[in-house]
Amino acid sequence: MKSIFRATAILSGSSIANILVGLVSAKVLAMVLQPSGYGYYGLVQSFVGLATLIAGMGVTTALVRLGAGPVTRGDYAMVASLRRAAWWLRWGLGGLALVVLWLFRGKVSQWALGTRDQAPIIVVLGIAVIFMVATNVQTGVLNAHHCVGSLAKYGVLNAVLGAIVTIGAVLLWRLQGVVPGVIAGTVVSCAVSGYYLYRDVGPVRVKTSHRESFKAAWSLLTFGGPFMASMLVGTGVALALPMVVLHLLNTESVGYYRAAAAISVNYLGFLVTAMGLDYYPRVSAVADRPNALVKLINEQHRLVMLLAVPMILGTLALVPYLVPLVYSSKFHPAVEILEWQLIGDLFKFAGWTMSFALLARGGSLYYFVPECISGVALLVSTWLAVRWFGLSGLGISFLLTSMIYYLAEWVFIRRKVPLRWTAWNKKMMLGGVAAAFVVRVIPLTRFAHFRTPVALTLAMAFGIPSLYVIWREFMASKDLEPGAH
């Protein structure tokens, strides 16, 4: 557990800073743009994220999966081949993405932004996609070298500088500043990640043949391509959801949805970061040892529950006050969406502890199927829930999808390893879900005015013991370090 606590602590500090910067940025943007403009900002961000996901072809994850071992063994020739191949793919895939966006700019604009009038904007946003692909390659190399500290520093500096340029553009040009601000933010990300890469890892110093580099490029695509497909039907659908909301409802509804989704993801961003940057390399290292993998999954799930359950319950308690505080009173319709999403987060985070292990143990194909099930469930449930419940259906569909995703991950991971949750993990998961549903249901009863006190009490009931356990185990792991007294 020592490695988990250390990496999570380092990345938590970075993510807390990112969250604070994000809150300030969201407040300013929401006040200036209002719900409709904030919805447009969300659509632009979602489009860039989705296009980057496709153009990246999973190279970043492939770099970590294929590069972590050679880095550990000191196989610098293989590391050099992988890095060189990744840069070839960066320019090739980024250039191809720009050409495709130019050729189909009208249709893409209609689908992504709701009108063909924004076709030139789509082409310009291709610049942001190229810079984001480059950024992901650079952070992938850092991750393969397990430069956790550098990645944490990158996250903070990138968040601060990105917020400055985005807010500056919006304050200067209002709605017309959204696109320049997003592009400038991607340029900043590329520059900052490049700085830490060449400072802490350095340039490629080992000469490799073109043949070895082509072979490495093929390996990256062979692993990354199926992974990208998996992400496309999972994360990709989530990125595309604001566009679906645009066509089902309107731009203002996109703003409400984005506001709720930003809080439901960002407040636990350090867990997502820790899983990708620390947990995935570690499960990859023990992928061929089922018993060690099962133990690691249970340890990670335990930490996730210790951190997530109290924070989710505490956030649930403050949602009616949090949304107007973070954004403005005009974003109040986002409250009900967020409440359902917070409950879904419990299943989502638990599912992620299995999905990373499944990717490492079973490969891209086993990772693909649960992601595909999740993506289809999200699209279908969103369409049905919005028709039946209106705007709040966006939150209900998230909860249903998260539950389906959790079950799918459980079924598939059990095909690869004999996973069983520990008794502690079962109790914490069931207790957290039950408490969250109690908080959500109280407003529908005659005890509605007790909602916030009950929610805060439940948060403390889970939070105080969780903090004690984390502190006790952290101190115990510290005592086991060499030279500890």
C-alpha positions in Angstrom: 0.0 0.0 0.0 3.0 2.3 0.4 3.3 3.0 -3.3 -0.4 3.7 -3.6 -0.5 6.2 -0.7 2.7 7.9 -1.9 1.5 8.4 -5.5 -2.0 9.3 -4.5 -0.7 11.9 -2.0 1.6 13.5 -4.6 -1.1 13.5 -7.3 -3.8 14.6 -4.8 -1.8 17.8 -4.1 -1.7 18.5 -7.8 -5.3 17.7 -8.4 -6.5 19.8 -5.5 -4.7 22.8 -7.0 -6.3 21.9 -10.4 -9.7 21.8 -8.8 -9.3 25.2 -7.2 -8.1 26.7 -10.4 -11.0 25.0 -12.2 -13.5 26.4 -9.8 -12.2 30.0 -10.3 -12.2 29.4 -14.1 -15.7 28.0 -14.1 -17.0 30.8 -12.0 -15.6 33.5 -14.3 -16.7 31.7 -17.5 -20.2 31.0 -16.2 -20.7 34.6 -15.1 -19.4 36.0 -18.5 -20.9 33.5 -20.9 -24.2 32.6 -19.0 -25.7 29.1 -19.5 -26.0 29.3 -23.3 -22.5 30.5 -23.8 -21.2 28.1 -21.3 -22.9 25.4 -23.3 -21.1 26.5 -26.4 -17.8 26.4 -24.5 -18.7 22.9 -23.5 -19.4 21.8 -27.0 -16.1 23.2 -28.3 -14.2 21.4 -25.5 -16.0 18.2 -26.1 -15.3 18.3 -29.8 -11.6 18.9 -29.3 -11.5 16.1 -26.7 -13.3 13.6 -29.0 -11.2 14.5 -32.0 -8.0 14.1 -30.0 -9.1 10.7 -28.7 -9.6 9.5 -32.3 -6.5 11.1 -33.7 -4.3 9.9 -30.9 -5.1 6.2 -31.8 -4.4 5.1 -28.2 -0.7 5.8 -28.6 -0.3 7.4 -25.2 -1.7 4.3 -23.4 0.4 2.0 -25.6 3.5 4.0 -24.7 2.9 3.3 -21.0 2.0 -0.4 -21.6 4.9 -1.1 -23.9 7.4 1.3 -22.5 7.2 0.8 -18.7 8.9 -2.6 -18.8 11.8 -1.6 -21.0 12.3 1.5 -18.8 12.5 -0.7 -15.7 14.9 -3.1 -17.4 17.1 -0.4 -18.7 16.4 -1.4 -22.3 17.1 2.1 -23.7 17.1 0.9 -27.4 13.5 -0.2 -27.1 12.6 3.0 -25.3 14.2 5.1 -28.0 12.4 3.1 -30.7 9.0 3.6 -29.0 9.6 7.4 -28.5 10.7 7.9 -32.1 7.7 5.9 -33.4 5.4 7.9 -31.2 6.6 11.2 -32.7 6.1 9.8 -36.2 2.6 8.8 -35.3 2.0 12.2 -33.7 2.7 14.1 -36.9 1.1 11.6 -39.2 -2.1 11.1 -37.2 -2.4 14.8 -36.4 -2.0 15.9 -40.0 -4.5 13.3 -41.1 -7.0 14.6 -38.6 -6.6 18.1 -39.9 -7.2 17.0 -43.5 -10.3 15.0 -42.5 -11.7 18.0 -40.6 -11.2 20.2 -43.6 -12.9 17.8 -46.0 -15.9 17.2 -43.8 -16.1 20.5 -42.0 -19.7 21.3 -42.9 -21.1 18.0 -41.7 -18.9 17.9 -38.6 -20.0 21.5 -37.7 -23.7 20.5 -38.0 -23.2 17.6 -35.8 -20.8 19.1 -33.2 -22.1 22.7 -33.0 -25.6 22.5 -34.3 -25.1 24.5 -37.5 -23.0 24.5 -40.7 -22.2 28.2 -40.2 -19.4 27.1 -37.8 -17.5 25.0 -40.5 -14.4 27.3 -40.5 -14.3 27.0 -36.7 -14.0 23.2 -37.0 -11.0 23.5 -39.2 -9.3 26.0 -36.8 -10.0 23.7 -33.9 -7.9 21.1 -35.8 -4.9 23.1 -34.6 -5.9 22.4 -31.0 -6.2 18.7 -31.8 -2.6 18.5 -33.2 -1.3 20.2 -30.0 -3.3 17.9 -27.8 -2.0 14.8 -29.6 1.5 16.1 -29.0 0.8 16.8 -25.4 -0.5 13.3 -24.8 2.6 11.7 -26.4 4.8 13.7 -24.1 2.9 12.9 -20.9 2.8 9.3 -22.1 6.6 9.2 -22.1 6.7 10.8 -18.6 4.2 8.2 -17.4 6.2 5.3 -18.9 9.2 6.6 -16.9 6.9 6.8 -13.8 7.7 10.5 -13.3 4.8 11.0 -10.9 6.3 14.2 -9.4 6.8 15.8 -12.9 3.3 14.9 -14.0 1.9 16.4 -10.8 3.8 19.6 -11.4 2.7 19.6 -15.1 -0.9 19.3 -14.0 -0.7 22.3 -11.7 1.2 24.6 -14.1 -0.9 23.6 -17.0 -4.1 24.3 -15.1 -3.0 27.7 -14.0 -1.6 28.9 -17.3 -4.5 27.3 -19.3 -7.0 29.1 -17.1 -5.2 32.4 -17.5 -5.2 32.3 -21.3 -8.8 31.0 -21.6 -10.3 33.5 -19.1 -8.3 36.3 -20.7 -9.6 35.4 -24.2 -13.2 35.2 -22.9 -13.0 38.5 -21.0 -11.5 40.2 -24.0 -13.8 38.9 -26.7 -16.7 37.3 -24.8 -18.3 34.4 -26.8 -16.0 35.0 -29.7 -13.0 34.3 -27.3 -14.0 30.7 -26.6 -12.3 29.2 -29.6 -9.0 31.3 -29.3 -9.0 30.5 -25.6 -9.3 26.7 -26.1 -6.6 26.7 -28.8 -4.3 28.8 -26.6 -4.9 26.3 -23.8 -3.7 23.4 -25.9 -0.6 25.3 -26.9 0.2 25.9 -23.3 -0.4 22.2 -22.4 2.1 21.1 -25.2 4.7 23.6 -24.1 4.5 22.7 -20.4 4.5 18.9 -20.9 7.4 19.4 -23.3 9.4 21.3 -20.7 9.0 18.6 -18.1 9.8 15.8 -20.6 13.1 17.3 -21.7 14.0 18.4 -18.2 13.4 15.1 -16.4 13.7 12.5 -19.1 15.7 14.3 -21.8 15.9 13.8 -25.5 16.4 10.4 -27.2 20.1 9.6 -26.9 20.2 6.1 -28.4 20.3 5.7 -32.1 17.8 3.2 -33.6 17.3 1.9 -37.1 14.3 2.9 -39.1 13.3 -0.8 -39.1 13.1 -0.9 -35.3 11.2 2.3 -35.2 8.7 1.1 -37.8 8.3 -2.1 -35.8 7.7 0.0 -32.6 5.2 2.1 -34.5 3.3 -1.0 -35.5 3.3 -2.3 -31.9 1.9 1.0 -30.7 -0.9 1.0 -33.3 -1.6 -2.7 -32.7 -2.2 -2.1 -29.0 -3.4 1.5 -29.2 -5.9 1.1 -32.1 -8.2 -1.4 -30.2 -7.7 0.6 -27.1 -8.8 3.8 -28.9 -11.9 1.9 -30.2 -12.6 0.9 -26.6 -12.3 4.5 -25.5 -14.4 5.7 -28.4 -17.4 3.6 -27.4 -16.9 4.5 -23.7 -15.2 7.8 -23.0 -15.8 8.9 -26.6 -19.6 8.6 -26.1 -19.3 10.6 -22.8 -17.4 13.3 -24.7 -20.0 13.4 -27.5 -22.9 13.5 -25.0 -23.0 17.4 -24.9 -23.6 17.2 -28.7 -26.4 14.7 -28.1 -27.9 17.0 -25.5 -27.7 19.8 -28.0 -29.8 17.9 -30.5 -32.3 16.5 -27.9 -32.7 19.8 -26.0 -30.8 23.1 -26.6 -27.6 24.9 -25.9 -28.6 26.1 -22.5 -29.2 22.5 -21.5 -25.7 21.7 -22.6 -24.5 24.4 -20.2 -26.4 22.8 -17.3 -25.2 19.3 -18.2 -21.6 20.5 -18.5 -21.8 22.4 -15.2 -23.0 19.2 -13.4 -20.6 16.9 -15.1 -17.6 19.2 -14.4 -18.3 19.0 -10.6 -19.1 15.2 -10.6 -15.7 14.5 -12.3 -13.4 17.2 -11.1 -13.9 17.0 -7.4 -12.5 13.5 -7.5 -10.1 14.2 -10.2 -7.1 13.1 -8.2 -8.5 9.5 -8.1 -8.8 9.5 -11.9 -5.2 10.9 -12.2 -3.8 8.4 -9.7 -5.4 5.5 -11.4 -4.0 6.4 -14.8 -0.6 7.5 -13.7 0.2 5.2 -10.8 -2.3 2.3 -10.7 -2.2 1.3 -14.4 1.6 0.9 -14.5 1.5 -1.2 -11.4 -1.2 -3.5 -12.6 0.7 -3.9 -15.8 3.7 -5.0 -13.9 1.8 -7.9 -12.2 -0.5 -8.7 -15.1 0.9 -12.2 -15.4 0.4 -12.9 -11.7 -3.3 -13.4 -11.0 -3.1 -13.6 -7.2 -1.0 -10.5 -7.0 -3.3 -8.7 -9.4 -6.4 -9.6 -7.3 -4.7 -8.3 -4.2 -3.7 -5.0 -6.0 -7.3 -4.5 -7.3 -8.7 -4.9 -3.8 -6.1 -2.5 -2.3 -6.9 0.1 -4.9 -10.7 -0.4 -4.5 -10.3 0.0 -0.8 -8.4 3.3 -1.1 -11.0 4.6 -3.7 -13.8 3.8 -1.3 -12.1 5.4 1.6 -11.6 8.6 -0.3 -14.7 8.7 -2.6 -17.6 7.7 -0.3 -17.1 10.6 2.3 -16.4 13.1 -0.5 -19.5 12.0 -2.5 -21.7 12.2 0.5 -20.3 15.6 1.5 -20.8 16.9 -2.0 -24.3 15.6 -2.1 -25.1 17.5 1.1 -23.9 20.8 -0.4 -25.1 20.4 -4.0 -28.0 23.0 -3.6 -25.5 25.6 -2.4 -22.5 24.4 -4.4 -23.9 24.9 -7.9 -24.9 28.6 -7.5 -21.6 29.2 -5.7 -19.4 27.6 -8.3 -21.4 29.0 -11.3 -24.4 31.3 -10.6 -28.0 31.1 -9.6 -29.0 30.7 -13.3 -27.4 27.3 -13.2 -29.8 25.9 -10.6 -31.3 23.3 -13.1 -27.9 21.5 -12.9 -28.5 20.6 -9.2 -30.8 17.6 -9.9 -28.5 16.3 -12.7 -25.6 16.4 -10.4 -27.3 14.6 -7.5 -27.9 11.5 -9.7 -24.4 11.7 -11.2 -22.8 11.7 -7.7 -24.5 8.4 -6.9 -23.3 7.0 -10.2 -19.7 8.0 -9.4 -19.6 5.3 -6.7 -20.2 2.6 -9.4 -18.0 4.4 -11.9 -14.9 4.6 -9.7 -15.4 1.0 -8.5 -15.6 -0.1 -12.1 -12.4 1.7 -13.1 -10.4 -0.3 -10.5 -11.4 -3.3 -12.5 -11.1 -1.8 -16.0 -7.4 -0.9 -15.7 -6.6 -4.4 -14.4 -8.7 -5.9 -17.3 -6.7 -3.8 -19.8 -3.4 -5.0 -18.4 -4.4 -8.6 -17.9 -6.8 -9.2 -20.9 -5.6 -6.7 -23.4 -7.5 -4.3 -25.6 -10.3 -6.7 -26.6 -11.4 -7.5 -23.1 -11.3 -3.8 -22.3 -13.3 -3.0 -25.4 -16.5 -5.0 -24.7 -17.4 -3.5 -21.3 -16.7 0.0 -22.7 -18.9 -0.7 -25.7 -21.7 -1.9 -23.4 -21.3 1.3 -21.3 -21.3 3.5 -24.4 -24.5 1.9 -25.9 -26.2 2.0 -22.5 -25.3 5.7 -22.1 -26.8 6.7 -25.5 -29.9 4.6 -25.1 -30.6 5.6 -21.5 -30.0 9.2 -22.2 -32.4 9.2 -25.1 -35.1 7.4 -23.1 -34.5 9.3 -19.8 -34.6 12.7 -21.4 -37.9 11.9 -23.2 -39.4 10.6 -20.0 -37.9 13.0 -17.3 -36.6 16.0 -19.3 -33.4 17.6 -18.1 -33.0 15.5 -14.9 -33.0 12.4 -17.2 -29.4 13.3 -18.0 -28.4 12.5 -14.4 -30.6 9.4 -14.2 -29.1 8.0 -17.4 -25.6 8.5 -15.9 -26.5 6.5 -12.8 -28.0 3.6 -14.8 -25.0 3.5 -17.2 -22.5 3.5 -14.3 -24.4 0.5 -12.7 -24.3 -1.4 -16.0 -20.7 -0.5 -16.5 -19.8 -1.9 -13.0 -21.6 -5.1 -13.7 -20.0 -5.6 -17.1 -16.5 -5.0 -15.7 -17.2 -7.5 -12.9 -18.3 -10.2 -15.4 -15.3 -9.8 -17.6 -12.6 -9.4 -15.0 -13.9 -12.6 -13.4 -13.1 -14.4 -16.7 -9.4 -13.4 -16.3 -8.7 -13.5 -12.6 -10.5 -15.1 -9.5 -11.4 -11.7 -8.2 -13.5 -11.5 -5.0 -14.1 -8.3 -3.0 -12.9 -8.4 0.5 -15.6 -8.2 3.2 -14.5 -4.6 4.0 -14.8 -3.5 0.3 -18.3 -5.0 0.1 -19.5 -3.2 3.2 -18.1 0.1 2.2 -19.5 0.0 -1.3 -23.0 -1.1 -0.1 -23.0 1.4 2.8 -21.9 4.2 0.5 -24.6 3.5 -2.1 -27.3 3.1 0.5 -26.4 6.4 2.2 -26.3 8.3 -1.1 -29.7 7.0 -2.1 -31.1 8.1 1.3 -29.8 11.6 0.8 -31.4 11.6 -2.7 -34.8 10.3 -1.6 -35.2 12.5 1.5 -36.4 15.6 -0.5 -39.3 13.5 -1.8 -40.6 12.9 1.7 -42.1 15.1 4.4 -38.6 15.2 6.0 -37.2 17.2 3.1 -36.0 20.1 5.4 -33.7 17.6 7.1 -31.8 16.7 3.9 -28.6 18.7 4.5 -28.1 17.8 8.2 -28.7 14.1 7.4 -26.3 14.2 4.5 -23.6 15.9 6.5 -24.0 13.5 9.3 -23.7 10.5 7.0 -20.6 12.1 5.4 -19.0 12.5 8.8 -20.0 9.0 9.8 -18.0 7.6 6.8 -15.4 10.3 6.6 -14.0 10.3 10.2 -13.3 6.5 10.2 -11.9 6.7 6.7 -9.5 9.4 7.6 -8.4 7.4 10.6 -7.8 4.3 8.5 -5.9 6.3 5.9 -3.7 8.0 8.5 -3.0 4.7 10.4 -2.0 2.8 7.3 0.1 5.7 5.9 2.0 5.9 9.1 2.4 2.1 9.2 3.8 2.1 5.6 6.1 5.0 6.6 7.5 2.9 9.4 8.3 0.1 7.0 10.5 2.4 4.8 14.2 1.7 5.0 15.9 3.8 7.7 12.6 4.5 9.5 12.7 4.6 13.3 
